[in-house]
C-alpha cells in the first residue's frame, strides 16, 4: 500500500493468473514527494507602524509545514526608526524537501509628533529696528519655519524680523 501522508518510495507488486494457472507479475514504484512550500504566519500587525525615534520590536513569524514539523523560519531586513520611510522584513522557511515559503512584513516609520517651540511666545521689538529675535523649536527631524502675514519674515534658521522697520507712532501692534 501507499501512504500518501508519508514521504517515501513505495513498491507495489501486481500479479495476474489465468485459467491455466499461468502467472505474471509486474512492479510499480510510487514516489510520494513534498512539493508544497511551508506557510509563514506573520505575528502581529502587517503593515506595522512605528513612530519616528521609537524602538522597533520584531514580533517574528511562525512556519507550518505538513511534512516537516521541525521547520524554522528566518527573518531578514532592518528598520531604521531614526528615518521616516517604509521598510520590509522578509521571513522565509525551507522544509526538508527543499521547498521554500516566504512572507513580508511592511514597517512604516512615521512622524506624527509636532515640533515643540522652545523659544518665548512673545518678543519685544525696538522701534526702527527690523530684528525681532530667534524662534527655536525641537523635533527629531529638521524644522522648517514659516510665518503668516506680510509684516514679518523668518529665515530657515528661525531668525524673525520685520519686513520694514516698525514705527510705533503709527502702529503699536504687529501679529504674525
C-alpha positions in Angstrom: 0.0 0.0 0.0 1.0 3.6 -0.5 0.7 6.0 2.5 0.2 9.4 0.8 0.8 11.2 4.1 4.4 9.9 4.4 7.1 10.9 2.0 9.0 7.9 0.6 9.3 5.3 -2.1 6.8 2.5 -2.3 6.9 -0.6 -4.4 3.7 -2.2 -5.5 3.6 -5.7 -7.0 0.8 -6.8 -9.2 0.1 -10.3 -10.3 -2.3 -11.9 -12.8 -3.3 -15.5 -13.1 -5.2 -17.0 -16.0 -7.4 -20.2 -16.1 -4.4 -22.4 -16.9 -2.7 -21.1 -13.7 -0.2 -19.1 -15.7 1.0 -16.2 -13.5 2.6 -12.9 -14.5 3.9 -10.2 -12.1 4.7 -6.5 -12.6 6.1 -4.0 -10.1 5.4 -0.3 -10.0 7.4 2.3 -8.0 5.4 5.1 -6.4 7.3 8.1 -5.0 5.4 10.3 -2.5 7.0 13.7 -2.6 6.5 17.0 -0.9 6.1 19.9 -3.4 4.3 22.3 -1.1 6.2 25.2 0.4 5.9 26.0 4.1 3.3 28.5 5.2 4.6 31.6 7.0 2.3 33.3 9.5 3.4 36.8 10.5 2.9 37.6 14.2 1.2 41.0 14.9 0.2 43.7 12.6 1.1 43.8 8.9 1.7 46.5 8.0 3.1 47.7 11.3 3.5 51.4 12.1 6.3 52.7 14.3 6.7 56.3 15.5 10.0 58.1 14.5 12.6 57.6 17.2 10.7 54.8 19.0 12.2 51.3 19.3 11.1 48.7 16.7 10.3 45.4 18.3 10.5 42.4 16.0 7.4 40.3 16.6 8.5 37.4 14.3 6.6 34.8 12.4 5.9 31.1 12.6 6.1 28.5 10.0 3.9 25.5 9.3 4.6 22.6 7.0 2.6 19.4 6.6 5.7 17.2 6.1 8.3 18.8 8.3 7.1 19.7 11.8 10.5 20.9 12.9 10.8 23.7 10.4 12.5 27.0 11.4 11.9 30.4 9.9 14.4 33.2 9.5 14.0 36.9 9.2 16.0 39.4 7.1 15.8 43.1 6.8 16.2 46.1 9.1 14.1 49.0 10.3 15.8 52.4 10.9 13.5 54.2 13.3 15.6 57.4 13.0 14.5 57.8 9.4 10.9 58.2 8.2 10.2 55.6 5.5 8.9 52.2 4.6 10.9 49.1 5.5 10.5 45.4 4.8 11.2 42.3 6.9 11.2 39.1 4.9 10.5 35.8 6.7 11.4 32.5 5.0 11.5 28.9 5.8 12.7 25.8 3.9 11.4 22.3 4.6 13.3 19.1 4.4 12.3 18.6 0.8 13.8 22.0 -0.2 10.5 23.9 -0.6 10.8 27.5 0.5 8.0 29.7 1.7 8.2 33.4 2.4 6.2 36.3 3.7 6.9 40.0 4.0 6.0 42.5 6.8 5.8 46.1 5.9 7.0 48.5 8.6 6.2 52.2 8.2 8.2 54.6 10.3 6.1 57.8 10.6 6.4 61.1 12.3 3.1 62.3 13.9 4.7 64.4 16.6 4.7 68.2 16.0 7.8 70.2 16.8 7.9 71.8 20.3 8.7 75.5 20.4 11.5 76.2 22.9 11.7 80.0 22.4 9.4 82.5 24.0 6.0 83.0 22.5 6.4 86.8 23.0 9.1 89.1 21.6 9.8 92.7 22.2 11.0 94.9 19.4 12.8 98.2 19.2 11.3 100.9 17.1 13.0 101.4 13.7 14.9 98.1 14.0 14.0 95.1 11.9 15.5 92.5 14.1 13.0 90.8 16.5 14.6 87.6 17.8 15.2 83.9 17.1 12.4 81.3 17.1 13.6 77.9 18.2 11.9 74.5 18.2 13.0 70.9 18.8 12.0 67.9 16.8 13.5 64.6 15.7 13.5 65.9 12.1 14.7 69.2 10.6 12.3 72.0 11.5 11.2 74.5 8.8 9.9 77.8 10.0 7.2 79.9 8.3 5.3 83.0 9.4 1.9 84.2 8.4 1.1 87.7 7.3 3.2 90.2 5.4 4.8 92.3 8.1 7.2 89.8 9.5 9.5 87.3 7.9 11.5 84.3 9.2 14.6 82.6 7.9 15.1 78.8 7.8 17.3 79.2 10.9 14.4 80.8 12.8 15.6 84.5 12.7 12.4 86.6 13.0 12.4 90.2 11.6 10.2 92.9 10.4 10.0 93.3 6.6 10.0 97.1 7.2 11.3 98.7 10.5 8.3 99.4 12.7 7.2 102.9 13.5 5.3 102.7 16.8 3.9 106.2 16.4 1.7 104.9 13.6 1.2 101.3 14.6 1.7 99.6 18.0 0.6 96.0 17.4 2.1 93.6 14.9 0.9 90.0 14.7 2.0 87.0 12.6 
